[in-house]
Amino acid sequence: MIGTLLARNLRRHLILTLALFGGYTLLFASMVRRRGSAVALSVGLTLVFFWLDVTAQLWAPLRKIQWLSPFSHFEPIQTPLSGMLILWTAFAVALAFVSFERQDL
C-alpha cells in the first residue's frame, strides 16, 4: 500500500518536472534558429537549476533563492503536488506557445 502510494507520487512529480523541462526546451527551440543552440540553452539552464539546488543545501546564503530551482520543489514523498512546480510548468509552456505562434516559418 505505502509502496504503491509512493510510486504514484513519484510518477506524478517526475512527470510534472519533466513537463517543466520540456516546456522551457520548447520555448528555447521556438526562439532560436539552430537546434544545437536550443539544446545548449536547455541543458545549461537545467545544470544551473541543479547547481543552485545542491549549492543552496550546502551554503546558507543561497537558500533565499533556492525556490527558483525546480529541483527544490521535487518532493515525491509528499502527497500534494508542488504549486510552484505547476506554476513554472504552465508558465514555460504558455510562453513557448506564444513564442512559437510568432515565429516566422
Buried (B, 14 or more C-beta within 10 A) or exposed (E): EEEEEEEEBEEBBEEBBEBBBBBBBBBBBBBBEEEEEBBEBBEEBBEEBEEBBBBBEEEEEBEEEBEBBBBBBBEBEEEEBBEEBBEBBEBBBEBBBEBBEEEEE
